[in-house]
Amino acid sequence: METTAEGTVLSEELKSALHEYYEQQEIAVGSNFRCPHSDECERAVAPKLLMGRGSEAYVGSRYGDRFKIVVVGLDRGEGAVDVWGRSSEIERLPTDGKGLNPQMKGTLATLRAILREDECENIWTQFAMINAAKCCYGNRRTVPDPLYCECSVFGFGELSLLSPQIIVTQGKNAKKPVELRPSSIADDWAKYMVEQHPSRDRTQELVASMEWMIDRHIHEIVLGERKCLWLETPHPADRAGRWHPFANVFLPILGRILHDEVIAP
């Protein structure tokens, strides 16, 4: 399937809107980075650690062509490129998963689970990705928790501009921007979803497990005047080993539900 003019135009318009947003908030990559939360963040970490500044969104060239999926990741801001540079980096990634780091392998698996086989051509072009943190300090492998809290308002601003149908959060701190909007999903939605996706072996225990899984991992939030579904996942590089059981057992079912609810219609 070739990129449509409509999808390309929307992608470029969103990149321009995001760039303007970063400039207004003074968090654009480059020498003009003057985040208003810098003082709070510097007080929250050890002094005299080098600060990696800036982290802008990735918007695929086919984002919004047929659907809108945004992944919220935990990459560090250090060494980031602007919204146009990130596009050229990610769209060149292999679609067979070879050579990818754990986060992007997990992202690929999640997109495939949601889009299904018939929608996976040029998969990297079809989604957007933002980072929950815009900065990092020193050579730390992870960003200190307080930074995610301070950055959450910026992540929410990015999500509002991207107006997704599905949000995927990778790990605990990736939830911070989304948690600014409470879940509004109906109490019986998980039960309804189980009924819509029957299993061959519908034991009472299986039904209860599926309801728990859906209730735990799929939520609904409101962005502006639009509702969207939120898939909560472990981080693909989770050190406690939560990702692989989730990806092998839960993700195929949750992905099918999201596909049927959002992509297929």
ABEGO torsion letter per residue (X at the ends): XBBBAAAAAAAAAAAAAAAAAAAAAGABBEAABBBAAAAAAAAABBBGBBBBBEBBBBBBAABGAABBBBBBBABBABGBBBAAAAAAAAAABBAAGBGBBAAAAAAAAAAAAAAEAAAABGAAAABBBBBABABBBEABABBBAAAAAAAAAAAAAAAAAAGBABBBBBEAAAAAAAAABBBABBAAAAAAAAAABBBABBBAAAAAAAAAAAAAABBBBBBEABBBBBBBBBBAABAAGAAAAAAAAAAAAAAAAAAAAAAAX
